Amino acid sequence: MYLHSARLILRNFIDSDLESFLAYRNDPVVAKYQGWGIPYPREKGETFISSMKEKVALKENDWIQFAIALKDTDELIGDLGCHIKKDDIRQARIGFTLASKHWRKGYISEVIPCLLEYLFVDMHIHRVAADCDVDNIASFRTLEKLGFRREAHYVESFLINGVYTSEYHYGLLQREWREKFKDG
Ligand SMILES: CC(C)(COP(=O)(O)OP(=O)(O)OC[C@H]1O[C@@H](n2cnc3c(N)ncnc32)[C@H](O)[C@@H]1OP(=O)(O)O)[C@@H](O)C(=O)NCCC(=O)NCCS
């Protein structure tokens, strides 16, 4: 897997990503709205990278986390996950994370369109879904900027670190994406 934007590449994880990966997985501001919990141990990071580097194609009922790296240096700065729904290979779900020192530079809204183009054009995906904590402003602003529609507000629906949090669910159809970003 290899996709690229002006400043970034999306590629498979490689062993040398481990230190950067552990650093942002263990950063409390990055982990705040995520389900992985900290401390995030080294062994889990090693297992994660070895499973991700083997994955070559998106498959039904499977997640791939793609590494987001700086084009100039190949430094890992985050990851972009994609899951293909069980029993429906035309529906996908995405999730995304960046190391905090790289926030607010427009990186995630630069790189997600590369994956959306791949999903909608090459894989003929019909619908892409995403969800986030209602307090995760950066996440839902990103989704809305990329054309996602807020479809639901689930109240105290997701248990994270022993607390029930509320979530927004978003969706983007292929035809909506074409209307917004491709046609005309
Ligand atoms: C969500 C995240 C990936 C955003 O990445 P980013 O590269 O900083 O986002 P961008 O710079 O591309 O900004 C995208 C939009 O969100 C807005 N935004 C980003 N961070 C924001 C913040 N803290 N507060 C308000 N708006 C914010 C930007 O202004 C931009 O909208 P605009 O261009 O209309 O102004 C990053 O904050 C992150 O990794 N957070 C921790 C992990 C996480 O919670 N992931 C989501 C799980 S669902």
The ligand as a Tripos MOL2 file, in Angstrom:
@<TRIPOS>MOLECULE
LIG
   48    50     1     0     0
SMALL
NO_CHARGES

@<TRIPOS>ATOM
      1 C1         -8.1400   14.6400   15.1320 C.3       1 LIG1
      2 C2         -6.7240   14.9690   14.6330 C.3       1 LIG1
      3 C3         -6.2180   13.7960   13.7970 C.3       1 LIG1
      4 C4         -6.7850   16.2450   13.7580 C.3       1 LIG1
      5 O1         -5.5710   16.3770   13.0430 O.3       1 LIG1
      6 P1         -4.9910   17.7670   12.4880 P.3       1 LIG1
      7 O2         -3.9900   17.4410   11.4260 O.co2     1 LIG1
      8 O3         -4.5600   18.5990   13.6170 O.co2     1 LIG1
      9 O4         -6.2750   18.3900   11.8120 O.3       1 LIG1
     10 P2         -6.2470   19.4990   10.6450 P.3       1 LIG1
     11 O5         -5.1410   20.4700   10.9380 O.co2     1 LIG1
     12 O6         -6.2640   18.8110    9.3310 O.co2     1 LIG1
     13 O7         -7.6240   20.2430   10.9160 O.3       1 LIG1
     14 C5         -8.8440   19.7610   10.4180 C.3       1 LIG1
     15 C6         -9.9390   20.7180   10.8250 C.3       1 LIG1
     16 O8        -10.1850   20.5820   12.2350 O.3       1 LIG1
     17 C7         -9.9850   21.8280   12.8870 C.3       1 LIG1
     18 N1         -9.3070   21.5350   14.1500 N.ar      1 LIG1
     19 C8         -8.2220   20.7630   14.3420 C.ar      1 LIG1
     20 N2         -7.9030   20.7320   15.6440 N.ar      1 LIG1
     21 C9         -8.8080   21.5200   16.2790 C.ar      1 LIG1
     22 C10        -9.0150   21.8870   17.6330 C.ar      1 LIG1
     23 N3         -8.1970   21.4290   18.5990 N.pl3     1 LIG1
     24 N4        -10.0390   22.6980   17.9290 N.ar      1 LIG1
     25 C11       -10.8760   23.1460   16.9650 C.ar      1 LIG1
     26 N5        -10.7360   22.8310   15.6570 N.ar      1 LIG1
     27 C12        -9.7110   22.0260   15.3240 C.ar      1 LIG1
     28 C13        -9.0950   22.6310   11.9790 C.3       1 LIG1
     29 O9         -9.2660   24.0040   12.2020 O.3       1 LIG1
     30 C14        -9.5490   22.1820   10.6070 C.3       1 LIG1
     31 O10       -10.7100   22.8350   10.1700 O.3       1 LIG1
     32 P3        -10.5970   24.1780    9.2420 P.3       1 LIG1
     33 O11        -9.5960   23.9020    8.1780 O.co2     1 LIG1
     34 O12       -11.9960   24.3130    8.7460 O.co2     1 LIG1
     35 O13       -10.1560   25.2630   10.1430 O.co2     1 LIG1
     36 C15        -5.7610   15.2090   15.8120 C.3       1 LIG1
     37 O14        -6.2880   16.2270   16.6300 O.3       1 LIG1
     38 C16        -5.5370   13.9690   16.6660 C.2       1 LIG1
     39 O15        -4.7430   13.0980   16.3150 O.2       1 LIG1
     40 N6         -6.2030   13.8680   17.8280 N.am      1 LIG1
     41 C17        -5.9800   12.7580   18.7630 C.3       1 LIG1
     42 C18        -6.4750   11.4430   18.2150 C.3       1 LIG1
     43 C19        -7.9660   11.4630   17.9910 C.2       1 LIG1
     44 O16        -8.7210   11.8890   18.8690 O.2       1 LIG1
     45 N7         -8.3760   10.9720   16.8200 N.am      1 LIG1
     46 C20        -9.7700   10.9030   16.4360 C.3       1 LIG1
     47 C21       -10.4250    9.7430   17.0340 C.3       1 LIG1
     48 S1        -12.0940    9.6070   16.4700 S.3       1 LIG1
@<TRIPOS>BOND
     1     1     2 1
     2     2     3 1
     3     2     4 1
     4     2    36 1
     5     4     5 1
     6     5     6 1
     7     6     7 2
     8     6     8 1
     9     6     9 1
    10     9    10 1
    11    10    11 2
    12    10    12 1
    13    10    13 1
    14    13    14 1
    15    14    15 1
    16    15    16 1
    17    15    30 1
    18    16    17 1
    19    17    18 1
    20    17    28 1
    21    18    19 ar
    22    18    27 ar
    23    19    20 ar
    24    20    21 ar
    25    21    22 ar
    26    21    27 ar
    27    22    23 1
    28    22    24 ar
    29    24    25 ar
    30    25    26 ar
    31    26    27 ar
    32    28    29 1
    33    28    30 1
    34    30    31 1
    35    31    32 1
    36    32    33 2
    37    32    34 1
    38    32    35 1
    39    36    37 1
    40    36    38 1
    41    38    39 2
    42    38    40 1
    43    40    41 1
    44    41    42 1
    45    42    43 1
    46    43    44 2
    47    43    45 1
    48    45    46 1
    49    46    47 1
    50    47    48 1
@<TRIPOS>SUBSTRUCTURE
     1 LIG1         1 GROUP 0 **** ****
